Amino acid sequence: MLVYIHIPFCDSKCSYCAFNSYVDKFHLKKKYMQALEKQLQYELLRFQAKKNSIETIFIGGGTPSTVVPELYETLFKLLNPYIIEGAEITSEANPNSATKEWLSGMKKLGVNRISFGTQSFDKEKLKILNRAHTPQMSIDAVNNASNLGFKNISLDLIYATLGDTKELLVKDIQTAFSLPINHISAYALMIEEGTAFENRPYMSNEQLSLTKWIFQEIQKYGFKQYEISNFGRYQSLHNLGYWQYKDYIGAGAGAVGKLGLSRFYPQKNIEKYIENPLDIEKECLSEEDKLMEQIFLGLRSSVGIHQSILNHAQMAKAKILLDEDKIELKNNILYNKDYLLSDEIALFLTS
């Protein structure tokens, strides 16, 4: 079982961000963390959690580093009896708010992996994206985490932004690999509804040839691609857990949880969530929904698809793809050979 904890507070709203996050609700932090504890207590019962049942925890957002470690203490006290030895415990962080003190405090609580929202080491690009940090802050934050003893450090990079050049992206990649990291998430800029970029679609400029080039550049440094946007010498167990279709608790305003064929959606509104963190909408999935999700997730990652879950017609289509060398079969698992074709292959199998 996995646990995702959503922290919806941010020190700035990025121009591309469509996540449930707020820059004007900081006065609610303490009450929000208390509501999180209440929901987690409820979810541990619903998921029938036992000792050594939590494999990974991921604290995301929003910006988890805007909340002081002391406010996380009760959550970790609650979860610790259920966490397996050596569990991967990740927190996202922004370079400007992930101070030495914050990193040290989170490490003492048990966090052993940090994912920094770097996005770029180019100061003008950071301004365009409305990021609150400078390139040097990212460099310092990664080095501070390493010096404090974090072995697993990741950072995010964004590409396909208007104004991106190969020179700029090469510098971003080179700077990233000059730092003590073992994982990179590389995302193409997407224009989504409700963001500052919504009425400026020209800000995104993704080109397939450039995307392929970026993926190749990252892999030159020995980081294996294990999902369409993720590369590393270390592969995040939490990420893999989602793609393996494991059950996960989703705690917080705007989080999502899954147990068997049920999916759970807590309140998105922070005030309403604080008022009643157990007001959770339930969605019932069908076996067909599950199969579709397993196919799409498996093809966009190194998890693949066990051929036993496919019906006769889907296996016939898989045989066509095997003959065309689009996918490969190893130990009864079908693997995608080009993640950029994952959706097309999935649609071919399921149509």
C-alpha positions, 0 to 999 in steps of 0.5 A: 500500500502507498500513501500520498499526502497533499499539501496545497500551500504555495509561496507562488502560483506557477503560470502553468500549474493546474494542481489544487494549490493556493498562495493566500491560505497560509493561516490555515496550515495548522488546522489543515494538518490536523484535518489531514491527521483525522483523514489518515486515521479514517483511511488506515481503518478503511484500508485495514492497514496492518504493521508493515503495510505501507511501502511508500509515502509521497508528500506532494503539492502544492509545496510541502516545504512551505509547512514546517517539519513540526506540523508533520510530526503528528502525521508521522507518529500516526503512520510510523507503526504501519511503515515497512523497514526501509520504506521510500518516504519522499517529499517534494520541495521548492528550492527557495523554501527548502532551507537547511533547517527544513531539510534537516527536520524532515530527515529526522521525521523519516523522509529519505528522498527529496524531489526539487521543483527546479524546472530550469537553471535559466533565470529568465525562463524561471521568471516566465514560469513565475517560479519563486527561486533563482538558479543558485537556490536550486543548486544550493538546495540540492547540495544542502540535501546531499550534505545532510545525508539524503541519498535519493535526490530528484529534480524536475525540469520543464521543456517545450517552453516558448523560447527554449533552445537546445543551448538552453536545455543542454545547459539545464541538463549539464547543470542538473548532472553536475549536482548529486542527484540520481533521478530526473523528471522531465515534463513538457509544458502543458497549457491547462484550463484555469492556469495563467497560461490558459489564454497564452497557448503559444507559450508551449512549443513541444516538438517530437524531435526535440522531445526525443533529443532531450530524452537521449541527452538525459540518458547519455548520463546513465539515467535509464528512462523507466516512464515517459517523464522519469529517468534515473539510476534510482527508480522511485518505488512510489511512482512504480507502485502507481503503475503497478496498480497498487492500492494507495491512500490519498489524503488531503484537499484534492488528493485521490485514493484507490482501494480495489475497484473504488476510487476516493476523492476528498474535498478540494476546497481547503476550508470545506476539507478542514471542516469535514475531512471525511467528506469523501466522494467514492467512484466505483470502477468496473473491471473494464476500467481497471483493464484499460488503466493497467494497459495505459499505465503499463505501456507508458512505463517499465512495468509493462502488461502481463499478457494474462490480463488481455483477452483474445482480441487484444492478444491478436493485436499484441501479436501484430505489434510484436511482429512490427517490433513496436513492443517486446515480450519477456517472461509473459510481460509485454513491454513498450519500446517507445514511450512516446507511442504509448497512447497510440499503442494502448488505443490500438490494443483496446479499440 
